[in-house]
Amino acid sequence: MANLSLLLVEDEKPLLALLAKYLQRLGHTVDYCRNGPGCTEKCRQTPCPFQIIVLDLTLPDMSGLDMLPLLLDIPAPLRVVVSSGTVFSNEILPPHQRERVTSLLKPYMPKRTGRR
């Protein structure tokens, strides 16, 4: 698997730490933020430094559903993984954006790989 640059947008500290550690052990570059404005600020850099954003839908200051169109408008080949405790369907998005968005239902645990 290629080394990817990911941004984790998650307000739950334990989940954020677990996911960041797991992805870093797999060799990926991981950054994070815990709110909507932090995410949009980091993603608006030119060029956007991330290939994938893992986006929590329930942030304390801004809905992930409100952030999603902003992220998909960034002129970059950015993909978004919606991370939520409720089922999310990319069918709510315009057809041209659907292939860039997938979802991951919480709670989830990274698969054990034997690495420590």
C-alpha positions in Angstrom: 0.0 0.0 0.0 1.3 3.4 -0.9 2.1 6.0 1.7 -0.9 8.3 2.0 -1.3 11.7 3.6 -4.4 11.7 5.7 -6.3 14.3 7.8 -8.4 13.0 10.7 -11.2 15.2 11.7 -12.5 13.8 15.0 -13.4 15.4 18.3 -13.2 12.1 20.4 -9.6 12.1 21.7 -9.4 8.3 22.3 -10.7 7.4 18.9 -8.5 10.0 17.2 -5.4 8.7 19.0 -6.1 5.1 18.2 -6.8 5.8 14.5 -3.7 8.1 14.1 -1.4 5.5 15.7 -2.8 2.7 13.6 -2.4 4.6 10.3 1.1 5.8 11.2 2.2 2.3 11.9 1.1 1.4 8.4 3.4 4.0 7.1 0.9 6.8 6.4 1.4 10.5 7.1 -1.3 11.6 9.6 -2.4 15.0 10.7 -5.5 15.8 12.6 -7.8 18.5 13.9 -10.8 18.4 16.2 -13.1 20.9 14.6 -14.5 22.2 11.3 -12.6 25.4 11.0 -9.3 23.6 11.6 -10.1 21.2 8.9 -11.0 23.7 6.3 -7.9 25.8 7.1 -5.6 22.9 6.7 -7.3 21.7 3.4 -7.3 25.2 1.8 -3.5 25.2 1.6 -2.3 25.2 -2.0 -1.9 22.5 -3.0 -4.0 20.6 -0.5 -1.5 18.4 1.4 -4.0 15.5 1.9 -5.2 12.7 -0.2 -7.8 11.4 2.2 -9.9 13.0 4.9 -11.6 10.9 7.6 -14.5 13.1 8.6 -16.6 12.7 11.7 -20.1 13.9 11.1 -20.8 15.1 14.6 -18.2 17.8 15.4 -18.9 20.3 18.2 -18.9 23.4 16.1 -19.9 22.4 12.6 -21.7 19.5 11.0 -19.7 17.1 8.9 -22.6 17.2 6.4 -22.0 21.0 6.1 -18.3 20.5 5.7 -18.5 17.8 3.1 -19.5 20.1 0.2 -16.7 22.5 1.2 -14.1 19.8 1.1 -15.3 18.4 -2.2 -15.1 21.8 -3.8 -11.3 22.0 -3.1 -9.5 21.7 -6.4 -7.6 18.6 -5.5 -8.0 14.8 -6.0 -9.3 14.6 -2.4 -11.2 11.6 -1.1 -13.4 11.7 2.0 -14.2 8.8 4.4 -17.3 9.8 6.4 -16.9 8.4 9.9 -20.2 8.2 11.8 -22.2 6.3 14.4 -25.2 6.5 12.0 -25.5 5.1 8.5 -24.3 7.5 5.8 -25.1 7.2 2.1 -23.2 9.0 -0.6 -26.4 9.0 -2.6 -27.3 12.4 -1.0 -24.4 13.9 -3.0 -24.4 15.1 -6.6 -23.5 12.1 -8.9 -20.1 13.6 -9.9 -19.0 13.6 -6.2 -20.2 10.2 -5.1 -17.1 8.3 -6.2 -14.9 10.5 -4.0 -16.9 9.7 -0.8 -17.3 6.5 1.2 -18.2 5.8 4.8 -17.1 3.9 7.9 -19.6 3.1 10.6 -18.6 3.6 14.2 -17.6 2.0 16.4 -14.8 0.4 14.6 -11.5 -1.2 15.6 -8.5 -1.4 13.4 -7.7 -4.9 12.2 -4.7 -6.4 14.0 -1.8 -6.9 11.7 0.8 -8.3 14.1 2.7 -5.1 14.2 3.4 -3.3 17.4 
